[in-house]
Amino acid sequence: MIRNAWITVVCLVSAGAAWQSAAAQTAAQFEQARRYLVEQIIMPDGVRDPRVLKAMRTTPRHEFVPADQRASAYFDMGLPIGEGQTISSPFIVALMTEQLDPQPEDRVLEIGTGSGYQAAVLSPLVKEVYTIEIVEPLGQRADRTLKRLGYNNVFVRIGDGFQGWAEHAPFDKIIVTCSPEKVPQPLVEQLREGGLMVVPVGDAYQQTLYLLRKKDGKLESEKLQPTLFVPMTGRADQERQAQDATGLPGLVNGSFEQPPGADGYVTGWYYQRLVTWETGGDAPEGQHFITLRSPMPGRMAHIMQGFAADGRTVTAIEASIRVKYRDARRGRGRTEIPAALVTFYDENRKEVGMSFLGVFLGSASWQKLSKEIRVPAQSRQAILRLGLFGGTGEVSFDDARIEPAARR
């Protein structure tokens, strides 16, 4: 499906072309945009499987998003698809698909149909795809779209994915596109011995994408990377134990003092690309900071973290960060700008506000940026984004803070 992705680089990612309107786009332009997406973003960031890359080049993502979102269909970003859900960024779809190691005779179970896009990408790579969506209007719409486009080996069911689809088990592979606190036992039971599962696991704002292999009836796990998907609903939500007790905005490891894990990723942050964890005497806070570097326009160099931002209880936040940069330049497109910004989302994962902490061009030594930012009344969560976002040069960050603003 994809139900993650209110987590992407809204307004700061370019697929190399600025489309004036969805109506003006031709099939050739869509094909060109898909090719650029694969060759300039997905491949450079590590996806290598030729079959997966072919599926990404040929699957018409614009058919799986609302008409008013089609102009952005081939940006590497999540897009709203209605009912409070989103279609995940193409890179995440490609990464999860590659990790699943799809084979021509595989029978795959997908939890979270969403728009149907993930199932469509899998369709030419495997024998059958069984996909479950808990939100009935989304599932029905995805089913119609998949049938209209001729994905005849994809079967859609409306229901709670926690229970799996026992009638068609065992499955060779299982892919989960929403985050449970722990893997539902029915899915473990329905995965064949030796089979693979790709699933994000964690709480509301801190999750890890895992590759799991079933061996002797149990799951062996491999951490892939930090991520952020919407929580799994239904029974998984009822059984969820980890809760945000305060609902107040705040960051994990905003000082970057915690060392990266064995996977090499900076603790507490996700969607990390071209990021280096630095140790240096000039760190303005503690001993460590991060640096993002890119010599190539259009390459995505960024790091992100989600946090609570409920406009019903918090009217404003105080955001601050320390930054230095060297030879920072814009990329090819007008939105490819080195920057730090906060984006707010409502309960339907729709963007409801954005505020820049700073735009970084040229060179500058360490400086502190602070800003009081109004939280939109309809906001329920937000994302802090730091990076080059397609620009070039290098930019370093330290001491990132998000706190409720003092009442006046």
TORPAVEX-890570 format. One record per residue (C-alpha): residue number from 0; residue in three letters; z, y, x. Coordinates in Angstrom, 2 decimals. Example, Ala and Ser with C-alpha at 12.3 -4.5 7.8 and 13.67 -1.06 7.14 Angstrom:
BEGIN
+-----+--------+---------+---------+---------+
: num : residu :      up :   north :    east :
+-----+--------+---------+---------+---------+
:   0 :    Ala :    7.80 :   -4.50 :   12.30 :
:   1 :    Ser :    7.14 :   -1.06 :   13.67 :
+-----+--------+---------+---------+---------+
This chain:
BEGIN
+-----+--------+---------+---------+---------+
: num : residu :      up :   north :    east :
+-----+--------+---------+---------+---------+
:   0 :    Met :    0.00 :    0.00 :    0.00 :
:   1 :    Ile :    1.72 :    2.44 :    1.16 :
:   2 :    Arg :    4.60 :    4.04 :    0.08 :
:   3 :    Asn :    5.82 :    5.59 :    3.18 :
:   4 :    Ala :    4.48 :    8.56 :    4.30 :
:   5 :    Trp :    5.81 :   11.69 :    3.10 :
:   6 :    Ile :    6.35 :   11.61 :    6.81 :
:   7 :    Thr :    3.23 :   12.89 :    8.26 :
:   8 :    Val :    1.80 :   15.95 :    9.84 :
:   9 :    Val :    1.00 :   17.97 :    6.74 :
:  10 :    Cys :   -1.28 :   20.92 :    7.56 :
:  11 :    Leu :   -1.13 :   20.27 :   11.30 :
:  12 :    Val :   -3.48 :   17.35 :   11.78 :
:  13 :    Ser :   -7.23 :   17.63 :   11.99 :
:  14 :    Ala :   -9.81 :   14.87 :   11.92 :
:  15 :    Gly :  -12.20 :   17.08 :   13.82 :
:  16 :    Ala :  -14.00 :   18.65 :   10.86 :
:  17 :    Ala :  -13.01 :   21.23 :    8.30 :
:  18 :    Trp :  -14.32 :   20.09 :    4.92 :
:  19 :    Gln :  -14.80 :   22.96 :    2.47 :
:  20 :    Ser :  -14.22 :   20.87 :   -0.66 :
:  21 :    Ala :  -14.11 :   17.26 :   -1.73 :
:  22 :    Ala :  -17.11 :   17.77 :   -3.99 :
:  23 :    Ala :  -19.23 :   18.98 :   -1.09 :
:  24 :    Gln :  -18.62 :   15.92 :    1.02 :
:  25 :    Thr :  -21.30 :   13.28 :    1.30 :
:  26 :    Ala :  -21.02 :    9.58 :    2.10 :
:  27 :    Ala :  -22.32 :   10.37 :    5.57 :
:  28 :    Gln :  -19.59 :   12.97 :    6.11 :
:  29 :    Phe :  -16.90 :   10.55 :    4.99 :
:  30 :    Glu :  -18.29 :    7.93 :    7.38 :
:  31 :    Gln :  -18.34 :   10.45 :   10.22 :
:  32 :    Ala :  -14.73 :   11.42 :    9.47 :
:  33 :    Arg :  -13.62 :    7.76 :    9.50 :
:  34 :    Arg :  -15.35 :    7.18 :   12.81 :
:  35 :    Tyr :  -13.69 :   10.25 :   14.34 :
:  36 :    Leu :  -10.31 :    9.13 :   12.99 :
:  37 :    Val :  -10.64 :    5.70 :   14.58 :
:  38 :    Glu :  -12.13 :    6.78 :   17.90 :
:  39 :    Gln :  -10.12 :    9.94 :   18.53 :
:  40 :    Ile :   -6.74 :    9.15 :   16.98 :
:  41 :    Ile :   -6.16 :    5.48 :   16.14 :
:  42 :    Met :   -7.65 :    3.92 :   19.29 :
:  43 :    Pro :   -6.15 :    6.38 :   21.81 :
:  44 :    Asp :   -2.72 :    5.81 :   20.29 :
:  45 :    Gly :   -2.83 :    2.09 :   20.99 :
:  46 :    Val :   -4.55 :    0.07 :   18.25 :
:  47 :    Arg :   -7.03 :   -2.25 :   19.96 :
:  48 :    Asp :   -7.91 :   -5.19 :   17.67 :
:  49 :    Pro :  -11.69 :   -4.87 :   17.04 :
:  50 :    Arg :  -11.47 :   -6.46 :   13.59 :
:  51 :    Val :   -8.75 :   -4.05 :   12.51 :
:  52 :    Leu :  -10.68 :   -1.08 :   13.89 :
:  53 :    Lys :  -13.78 :   -2.19 :   11.99 :
:  54 :    Ala :  -11.76 :   -2.43 :    8.77 :
:  55 :    Met :  -10.43 :    1.09 :    9.34 :
:  56 :    Arg :  -13.96 :    2.38 :    9.95 :
:  57 :    Thr :  -15.34 :    0.83 :    6.77 :
:  58 :    Thr :  -12.53 :    1.16 :    4.21 :
:  59 :    Pro :  -13.14 :    4.26 :    2.03 :
:  60 :    Arg :   -9.70 :    5.88 :    2.04 :
:  61 :    His :  -11.01 :    8.77 :   -0.06 :
:  62 :    Glu :  -11.43 :    6.33 :   -2.96 :
:  63 :    Phe :   -7.68 :    5.61 :   -2.95 :
:  64 :    Val :   -6.39 :    9.19 :   -3.21 :
:  65 :    Pro :   -6.51 :   11.67 :   -6.12 :
:  66 :    Ala :   -9.62 :   13.81 :   -6.34 :
:  67 :    Asp :   -7.77 :   16.94 :   -5.24 :
:  68 :    Gln :   -6.68 :   15.16 :   -2.03 :
:  69 :    Arg :  -10.05 :   13.80 :   -0.96 :
:  70 :    Ala :  -10.80 :   16.67 :    1.39 :
:  71 :    Ser :   -7.82 :   15.47 :    3.47 :
:  72 :    Ala :   -8.49 :   11.74 :    3.13 :
:  73 :    Tyr :   -9.38 :   11.21 :    6.81 :
:  74 :    Phe :   -6.71 :   13.35 :    8.38 :
:  75 :    Asp :   -3.99 :   11.25 :   10.02 :
:  76 :    Met :   -1.47 :   12.14 :    7.36 :
:  77 :    Gly :    0.19 :   10.76 :    4.25 :
:  78 :    Leu :   -0.97 :   12.11 :    0.92 :
:  79 :    Pro :    0.69 :   12.13 :   -2.52 :
:  80 :    Ile :   -0.74 :    9.59 :   -4.96 :
:  81 :    Gly :    1.48 :   10.32 :   -7.94 :
:  82 :    Glu :    4.66 :    8.78 :   -9.35 :
:  83 :    Gly :    6.66 :   10.03 :   -6.37 :
:  84 :    Gln :    4.75 :    7.89 :   -3.87 :
:  85 :    Thr :    2.30 :    8.46 :   -1.03 :
:  86 :    Ile :   -0.48 :    6.73 :    0.83 :
:  87 :    Ser :    0.61 :    6.21 :    4.44 :
:  88 :    Ser :   -1.10 :    7.77 :    7.42 :
:  89 :    Pro :   -4.13 :    5.82 :    8.70 :
:  90 :    Phe :   -2.51 :    5.22 :   12.09 :
:  91 :    Ile :    0.53 :    3.54 :   10.52 :
:  92 :    Val :   -1.74 :    1.40 :    8.32 :
:  93 :    Ala :   -3.76 :    0.36 :   11.39 :
:  94 :    Leu :   -0.63 :   -0.32 :   13.47 :
:  95 :    Met :    1.03 :   -2.47 :   10.81 :
:  96 :    Thr :   -2.21 :   -4.34 :   10.16 :
:  97 :    Glu :   -2.72 :   -5.11 :   13.85 :
:  98 :    Gln :    0.87 :   -6.30 :   14.27 :
:  99 :    Leu :    0.39 :   -8.65 :   11.32 :
: 100 :    Asp :   -2.35 :  -10.41 :   13.33 :
: 101 :    Pro :   -4.54 :  -11.08 :   10.27 :
: 102 :    Gln :   -6.69 :  -14.24 :   10.49 :
: 103 :    Pro :   -9.61 :  -15.29 :    8.26 :
: 104 :    Glu :   -7.68 :  -18.12 :    6.55 :
: 105 :    Asp :   -4.44 :  -16.20 :    6.02 :
: 106 :    Arg :   -2.85 :  -15.68 :    2.64 :
: 107 :    Val :   -0.94 :  -12.40 :    2.77 :
: 108 :    Leu :    1.79 :  -10.99 :    0.54 :
: 109 :    Glu :    2.11 :   -7.21 :    0.40 :
: 110 :    Ile :    5.21 :   -5.53 :   -1.05 :
: 111 :    Gly :    4.34 :   -2.06 :   -2.32 :
: 112 :    Thr :    0.72 :   -1.78 :   -3.50 :
: 113 :    Gly :    0.79 :    1.99 :   -3.96 :
: 114 :    Ser :   -2.79 :    3.21 :   -3.98 :
: 115 :    Gly :   -4.23 :   -0.17 :   -2.91 :
: 116 :    Tyr :   -5.47 :    1.15 :    0.44 :
: 117 :    Gln :   -3.46 :   -1.21 :    2.67 :
: 118 :    Ala :   -4.62 :   -4.18 :    0.59 :
: 119 :    Ala :   -8.21 :   -2.96 :    0.92 :
: 120 :    Val :   -7.91 :   -2.76 :    4.71 :
: 121 :    Leu :   -6.54 :   -6.31 :    4.79 :
: 122 :    Ser :   -9.13 :   -7.70 :    2.36 :
: 123 :    Pro :  -12.01 :   -8.37 :    4.83 :
: 124 :    Leu :   -9.61 :   -9.67 :    7.47 :
: 125 :    Val :   -7.93 :  -12.49 :    5.50 :
: 126 :    Lys :   -8.61 :  -15.07 :    2.81 :
: 127 :    Glu :   -6.39 :  -13.63 :    0.04 :
: 128 :    Val :   -4.05 :  -10.68 :   -0.49 :
: 129 :    Tyr :   -1.29 :  -10.84 :   -3.12 :
: 130 :    Thr :    0.23 :   -7.41 :   -3.66 :
: 131 :    Ile :    3.19 :   -6.29 :   -5.80 :
: 132 :    Glu :    3.91 :   -2.80 :   -7.12 :
: 133 :    Ile :    7.11 :   -1.89 :   -8.98 :
: 134 :    Val :    5.70 :    1.38 :  -10.44 :
: 135 :    Glu :    3.47 :    0.22 :  -13.29 :
: 136 :    Pro :    1.03 :    3.19 :  -13.47 :
: 137 :    Leu :    0.40 :    2.97 :   -9.72 :
: 138 :    Gly :   -0.13 :   -0.78 :   -9.83 :
: 139 :    Gln :   -2.56 :   -0.52 :  -12.74 :
: 140 :    Arg :   -4.51 :    2.29 :  -11.08 :
: 141 :    Ala :   -4.71 :    0.40 :   -7.78 :
: 142 :    Asp :   -5.88 :   -2.73 :   -9.55 :
: 143 :    Arg :   -8.71 :   -0.81 :  -11.23 :
: 144 :    Thr :   -9.74 :    0.85 :   -7.95 :
: 145 :    Leu :   -9.75 :   -2.43 :   -6.02 :
: 146 :    Lys :  -11.82 :   -4.17 :   -8.68 :
: 147 :    Arg :  -14.26 :   -1.27 :   -8.94 :
: 148 :    Leu :  -14.83 :   -1.37 :   -5.18 :
: 149 :    Gly :  -15.32 :   -5.13 :   -5.11 :
: 150 :    Tyr :  -12.15 :   -6.30 :   -3.35 :
: 151 :    Asn :  -12.24 :   -9.59 :   -5.20 :
: 152 :    Asn :   -9.76 :  -11.43 :   -2.97 :
: 153 :    Val :   -6.94 :   -8.96 :   -3.76 :
: 154 :    Phe :   -4.57 :   -9.84 :   -6.62 :
: 155 :    Val :   -2.20 :   -7.21 :   -8.03 :
: 156 :    Arg :    1.08 :   -7.85 :   -9.83 :
: 157 :    Ile :    3.48 :   -5.38 :  -11.44 :
: 158 :    Gly :    7.08 :   -6.22 :  -10.59 :
: 159 :    Asp :    9.99 :   -5.99 :   -8.17 :
: 160 :    Gly :    8.81 :   -6.90 :   -4.69 :
: 161 :    Phe :   12.32 :   -8.00 :   -3.73 :
: 162 :    Gln :   11.59 :  -11.30 :   -5.52 :
: 163 :    Gly :    8.23 :  -11.88 :   -3.83 :
: 164 :    Trp :    5.58 :  -13.97 :   -5.59 :
: 165 :    Ala :    6.93 :  -17.51 :   -5.56 :
: 166 :    Glu :    4.04 :  -19.07 :   -7.47 :
: 167 :    His :    1.67 :  -18.44 :   -4.55 :
: 168 :    Ala :    4.09 :  -19.11 :   -1.69 :
: 169 :    Pro :    4.23 :  -19.94 :    1.12 :
: 170 :    Phe :    2.41 :  -17.01 :    2.69 :
: 171 :    Asp :    1.07 :  -16.89 :    6.22 :
: 172 :    Lys :    1.92 :  -13.20 :    6.55 :
: 173 :    Ile :    4.02 :  -10.66 :    4.65 :
: 174 :    Ile :    3.76 :   -6.88 :    4.96 :
: 175 :    Val :    6.35 :   -4.55 :    3.42 :
: 176 :    Thr :    5.52 :   -0.86 :    2.97 :
: 177 :    Cys :    8.91 :    0.41 :    1.78 :
: 178 :    Ser :   12.27 :    0.14 :    3.49 :
: 179 :    Pro :   15.04 :   -2.27 :    2.45 :
: 180 :    Glu :   18.44 :   -2.10 :    4.13 :
: 181 :    Lys :   17.91 :   -5.75 :    5.09 :
: 182 :    Val :   15.05 :   -8.18 :    4.54 :
: 183 :    Pro :   15.23 :   -9.71 :    1.03 :
: 184 :    Gln :   16.03 :  -13.43 :    1.23 :
: 185 :    Pro :   13.24 :  -14.42 :   -1.21 :
: 186 :    Leu :   10.70 :  -13.01 :    1.24 :
: 187 :    Val :   12.20 :  -15.04 :    4.07 :
: 188 :    Glu :   11.94 :  -18.18 :    1.94 :
: 189 :    Gln :    8.32 :  -17.45 :    0.93 :
: 190 :    Leu :    7.10 :  -16.94 :    4.50 :
: 191 :    Arg :    5.74 :  -20.13 :    6.00 :
: 192 :    Glu :    7.22 :  -21.58 :    9.18 :
: 193 :    Gly :    5.64 :  -19.72 :   12.11 :
: 194 :    Gly :    4.50 :  -16.91 :    9.82 :
: 195 :    Leu :    4.79 :  -13.17 :   10.57 :
: 196 :    Met :    6.34 :  -10.32 :    8.62 :
: 197 :    Val :    6.03 :   -6.58 :    9.32 :
: 198 :    Val :    8.75 :   -4.53 :    7.62 :
: 199 :    Pro :   10.64 :   -1.23 :    8.08 :
: 200 :    Val :   14.41 :   -1.75 :    7.81 :
: 201 :    Gly :   17.17 :    0.85 :    7.65 :
: 202 :    Asp :   18.77 :    3.60 :    5.60 :
: 203 :    Ala :   17.33 :    6.73 :    4.03 :
: 204 :    Tyr :   16.44 :    8.61 :    7.25 :
: 205 :    Gln :   16.89 :    6.17 :   10.14 :
: 206 :    Gln :   14.62 :    3.12 :   10.06 :
: 207 :    Thr :   12.93 :    0.77 :   12.51 :
: 208 :    Leu :    9.64 :   -1.03 :   12.02 :
: 209 :    Tyr :   10.07 :   -4.73 :   12.91 :
: 210 :    Leu :    7.75 :   -7.62 :   13.60 :
: 211 :    Leu :    9.49 :  -10.80 :   12.43 :
: 212 :    Arg :    8.48 :  -14.40 :   13.11 :
: 213 :    Lys :    9.90 :  -17.33 :   11.16 :
: 214 :    Lys :   11.18 :  -20.09 :   13.44 :
: 215 :    Asp :   13.30 :  -23.02 :   12.28 :
: 216 :    Gly :   13.80 :  -21.30 :    8.95 :
: 217 :    Lys :   15.15 :  -18.08 :   10.48 :
: 218 :    Leu :   13.58 :  -14.78 :   11.48 :
: 219 :    Glu :   13.21 :  -13.75 :   15.11 :
: 220 :    Ser :   12.82 :   -9.98 :   15.37 :
: 221 :    Glu :   10.93 :   -7.61 :   17.64 :
: 222 :    Lys :   11.40 :   -3.85 :   17.35 :
: 223 :    Leu :    8.13 :   -1.99 :   17.12 :
: 224 :    Gln :    9.08 :    1.67 :   16.69 :
: 225 :    Pro :   11.27 :    4.10 :   14.74 :
: 226 :    Thr :    9.74 :    5.09 :   11.43 :
: 227 :    Leu :   10.46 :    6.55 :    8.01 :
: 228 :    Phe :    9.39 :    4.94 :    4.75 :
: 229 :    Val :   10.69 :    5.53 :    1.26 :
: 230 :    Pro :   13.53 :    3.14 :    0.39 :
: 231 :    Met :   12.70 :   -0.07 :   -1.45 :
: 232 :    Thr :   13.70 :    0.30 :   -5.09 :
: 233 :    Gly :   14.66 :   -2.28 :   -7.69 :
: 234 :    Arg :   17.15 :   -4.92 :   -6.65 :
: 235 :    Ala :   17.00 :   -3.85 :   -2.99 :
: 236 :    Asp :   18.22 :   -0.41 :   -3.99 :
: 237 :    Gln :   21.03 :   -1.90 :   -6.06 :
: 238 :    Glu :   22.19 :   -3.93 :   -3.07 :
: 239 :    Arg :   21.89 :   -1.05 :   -0.62 :
: 240 :    Gln :   25.16 :   -0.49 :    1.20 :
: 241 :    Ala :   24.44 :    2.35 :    3.62 :
: 242 :    Gln :   24.60 :    5.64 :    1.75 :
: 243 :    Asp :   24.54 :    9.25 :    2.88 :
: 244 :    Ala :   28.07 :   10.24 :    1.96 :
: 245 :    Thr :   27.55 :   14.00 :    2.14 :
: 246 :    Gly :   23.88 :   14.63 :    1.43 :
: 247 :    Leu :   24.16 :   17.56 :    3.86 :
: 248 :    Pro :   21.37 :   18.40 :    6.32 :
: 249 :    Gly :   21.82 :   17.36 :    9.95 :
: 250 :    Leu :   20.04 :   15.64 :   12.84 :
: 251 :    Val :   20.67 :   12.52 :   14.90 :
: 252 :    Asn :   20.47 :   12.98 :   18.69 :
: 253 :    Gly :   19.25 :   16.57 :   18.45 :
: 254 :    Ser :   20.52 :   17.09 :   22.00 :
: 255 :    Phe :   18.36 :   14.18 :   23.28 :
: 256 :    Glu :   21.31 :   12.99 :   25.36 :
: 257 :    Gln :   21.17 :    9.43 :   24.02 :
: 258 :    Pro :   18.88 :    7.34 :   26.24 :
: 259 :    Pro :   15.80 :    5.68 :   24.75 :
: 260 :    Gly :   16.22 :    2.10 :   23.61 :
: 261 :    Ala :   14.56 :   -0.92 :   25.17 :
: 262 :    Asp :   11.45 :   -0.05 :   23.15 :
: 263 :    Gly :   11.16 :    3.25 :   25.05 :
: 264 :    Tyr :   11.47 :    5.44 :   21.97 :
: 265 :    Val :   13.76 :    8.46 :   21.78 :
: 266 :    Thr :   16.79 :    7.52 :   19.65 :
: 267 :    Gly :   16.92 :    8.98 :   16.14 :
: 268 :    Trp :   13.34 :   10.29 :   16.11 :
: 269 :    Tyr :   10.14 :    8.70 :   14.87 :
: 270 :    Tyr :    6.33 :    8.94 :   14.94 :
: 271 :    Gln :    6.61 :    9.68 :   18.63 :
: 272 :    Arg :    3.38 :   10.22 :   20.52 :
: 273 :    Leu :    2.95 :   11.35 :   24.12 :
: 274 :    Val :    6.69 :   12.06 :   24.46 :
: 275 :    Thr :    8.68 :   11.83 :   27.73 :
: 276 :    Trp :   12.49 :   11.76 :   27.90 :
: 277 :    Glu :   13.40 :   14.02 :   30.80 :
: 278 :    Thr :   16.43 :   14.37 :   33.08 :
: 279 :    Gly :   16.75 :   17.72 :   34.79 :
: 280 :    Gly :   19.18 :   20.24 :   36.14 :
: 281 :    Asp :   17.51 :   22.97 :   34.11 :
: 282 :    Ala :   18.27 :   21.30 :   30.78 :
: 283 :    Pro :   19.80 :   24.08 :   28.67 :
: 284 :    Glu :   22.20 :   21.67 :   26.93 :
: 285 :    Gly :   23.53 :   18.54 :   28.61 :
: 286 :    Gln :   21.33 :   16.70 :   31.12 :
: 287 :    His :   18.32 :   15.66 :   29.09 :
: 288 :    Phe :   15.46 :   17.03 :   27.01 :
: 289 :    Ile :   12.01 :   15.89 :   25.88 :
: 290 :    Thr :    8.54 :   16.99 :   26.91 :
: 291 :    Leu :    5.25 :   16.49 :   25.08 :
: 292 :    Arg :    2.06 :   16.66 :   27.14 :
: 293 :    Ser :   -1.61 :   16.39 :   26.27 :
: 294 :    Pro :   -4.65 :   17.41 :   28.33 :
: 295 :    Met :   -7.06 :   16.55 :   25.52 :
: 296 :    Pro :   -7.64 :   18.69 :   22.40 :
: 297 :    Gly :   -7.14 :   16.75 :   19.20 :
: 298 :    Arg :   -4.69 :   14.19 :   20.61 :
: 299 :    Met :   -1.56 :   13.95 :   18.53 :
: 300 :    Ala :    1.54 :   14.71 :   20.62 :
: 301 :    His :    4.58 :   15.06 :   18.37 :
: 302 :    Ile :    8.02 :   13.83 :   17.37 :
: 303 :    Met :    9.75 :   14.04 :   13.97 :
: 304 :    Gln :   12.99 :   13.47 :   12.12 :
: 305 :    Gly :   13.79 :   13.49 :    8.41 :
: 306 :    Phe :   17.02 :   14.83 :    6.97 :
: 307 :    Ala :   18.70 :   15.55 :    3.64 :
: 308 :    Ala :   17.83 :   18.94 :    2.13 :
: 309 :    Asp :   18.85 :   18.95 :   -1.53 :
: 310 :    Gly :   18.12 :   22.33 :   -3.04 :
: 311 :    Arg :   20.64 :   21.70 :   -5.80 :
: 312 :    Thr :   23.54 :   21.79 :   -3.34 :
: 313 :    Val :   22.24 :   23.60 :   -0.24 :
: 314 :    Thr :   20.48 :   26.94 :   -0.69 :
: 315 :    Ala :   19.65 :   27.57 :    2.97 :
: 316 :    Ile :   19.75 :   25.89 :    6.37 :
: 317 :    Glu :   20.25 :   27.28 :    9.84 :
: 318 :    Ala :   17.63 :   25.77 :   12.15 :
: 319 :    Ser :   17.64 :   26.28 :   15.91 :
: 320 :    Ile :   16.04 :   24.79 :   18.98 :
: 321 :    Arg :   15.60 :   25.52 :   22.68 :
: 322 :    Val :   12.04 :   25.42 :   23.96 :
: 323 :    Lys :    9.94 :   26.03 :   27.06 :
: 324 :    Tyr :    6.19 :   25.60 :   27.44 :
: 325 :    Arg :    3.46 :   25.75 :   30.03 :
: 326 :    Asp :   -0.24 :   26.46 :   29.51 :
: 327 :    Ala :    0.08 :   25.63 :   25.80 :
: 328 :    Arg :   -3.18 :   26.15 :   23.97 :
: 329 :    Arg :   -4.70 :   25.60 :   20.57 :
: 330 :    Gly :   -6.83 :   22.51 :   19.99 :
: 331 :    Arg :  -10.27 :   22.42 :   18.42 :
: 332 :    Gly :   -9.23 :   23.27 :   14.89 :
: 333 :    Arg :   -7.29 :   26.23 :   13.54 :
: 334 :    Thr :   -4.38 :   23.95 :   12.52 :
: 335 :    Glu :   -4.06 :   22.32 :   15.98 :
: 336 :    Ile :   -1.23 :   24.54 :   17.21 :
: 337 :    Pro :    1.82 :   23.77 :   19.41 :
: 338 :    Ala :    4.74 :   24.44 :   17.10 :
: 339 :    Ala :    8.15 :   23.59 :   15.64 :
: 340 :    Leu :    8.46 :   23.60 :   11.87 :
: 341 :    Val :   10.41 :   22.35 :    8.88 :
: 342 :    Thr :    8.67 :   20.95 :    5.79 :
: 343 :    Phe :   10.46 :   20.38 :    2.46 :
: 344 :    Tyr :    9.65 :   17.73 :   -0.17 :
: 345 :    Asp :   10.68 :   17.23 :   -3.79 :
: 346 :    Glu :   11.82 :   14.01 :   -5.45 :
: 347 :    Asn :    8.16 :   12.99 :   -5.81 :
: 348 :    Arg :    7.53 :   13.39 :   -2.06 :
: 349 :    Lys :    5.36 :   16.43 :   -2.76 :
: 350 :    Glu :    5.52 :   19.28 :   -0.28 :
: 351 :    Val :    7.36 :   22.27 :   -1.75 :
: 352 :    Gly :    7.80 :   24.50 :    1.26 :
: 353 :    Met :    7.23 :   24.99 :    4.99 :
: 354 :    Ser :    8.75 :   27.28 :    7.58 :
: 355 :    Phe :    7.84 :   27.69 :   11.25 :
: 356 :    Leu :   10.55 :   28.00 :   13.86 :
: 357 :    Gly :    7.91 :   29.00 :   16.35 :
: 358 :    Val :    4.32 :   28.71 :   17.57 :
: 359 :    Phe :    3.95 :   28.21 :   21.33 :
: 360 :    Leu :    0.94 :   29.59 :   23.21 :
: 361 :    Gly :    0.77 :   30.35 :   26.92 :
: 362 :    Ser :    3.81 :   29.78 :   29.11 :
: 363 :    Ala :    7.49 :   30.62 :   28.78 :
: 364 :    Ser :   10.81 :   29.54 :   30.30 :
: 365 :    Trp :   13.67 :   28.13 :   28.24 :
: 366 :    Gln :   14.51 :   30.24 :   25.19 :
: 367 :    Lys :   16.50 :   29.68 :   22.02 :
: 368 :    Leu :   14.90 :   30.08 :   18.61 :
: 369 :    Ser :   17.04 :   30.35 :   15.49 :
: 370 :    Lys :   16.11 :   30.92 :   11.89 :
: 371 :    Glu :   17.79 :   30.83 :    8.52 :
: 372 :    Ile :   15.45 :   29.01 :    6.15 :
: 373 :    Arg :   15.71 :   29.02 :    2.37 :
: 374 :    Val :   15.78 :   25.55 :    0.84 :
: 375 :    Pro :   13.53 :   25.41 :   -2.25 :
: 376 :    Ala :   15.49 :   24.54 :   -5.39 :
: 377 :    Gln :   13.28 :   21.52 :   -6.02 :
: 378 :    Ser :   13.66 :   20.18 :   -2.46 :
: 379 :    Arg :   15.40 :   16.82 :   -1.93 :
: 380 :    Gln :   14.55 :   16.08 :    1.72 :
: 381 :    Ala :   12.86 :   17.66 :    4.72 :
: 382 :    Ile :   11.28 :   16.86 :    8.08 :
: 383 :    Leu :   11.63 :   18.67 :   11.39 :
: 384 :    Arg :    8.40 :   18.40 :   13.40 :
: 385 :    Leu :    8.07 :   19.25 :   17.08 :
: 386 :    Gly :    4.91 :   18.99 :   19.14 :
: 387 :    Leu :    1.47 :   20.06 :   20.27 :
: 388 :    Phe :   -0.22 :   18.76 :   17.12 :
: 389 :    Gly :   -3.68 :   18.54 :   18.68 :
: 390 :    Gly :   -3.15 :   21.42 :   21.08 :
: 391 :    Thr :   -3.02 :   21.02 :   24.85 :
: 392 :    Gly :   -0.62 :   21.75 :   27.70 :
: 393 :    Glu :    3.04 :   20.86 :   27.60 :
: 394 :    Val :    6.06 :   21.89 :   25.56 :
: 395 :    Ser :    9.71 :   20.85 :   26.07 :
: 396 :    Phe :   12.52 :   20.82 :   23.50 :
: 397 :    Asp :   16.31 :   20.56 :   23.64 :
: 398 :    Asp :   19.38 :   21.18 :   21.47 :
: 399 :    Ala :   17.70 :   20.85 :   18.06 :
: 400 :    Arg :   20.10 :   21.70 :   15.23 :
: 401 :    Ile :   19.87 :   21.71 :   11.45 :
: 402 :    Glu :   22.98 :   22.80 :    9.58 :
: 403 :    Pro :   23.81 :   24.25 :    6.17 :
: 404 :    Ala :   23.71 :   28.03 :    6.41 :
: 405 :    Ala :   27.05 :   29.79 :    6.02 :
: 406 :    Arg :   27.64 :   31.13 :    2.52 :
: 407 :    Arg :   27.60 :   34.92 :    2.32 :
+-----+--------+---------+---------+---------+
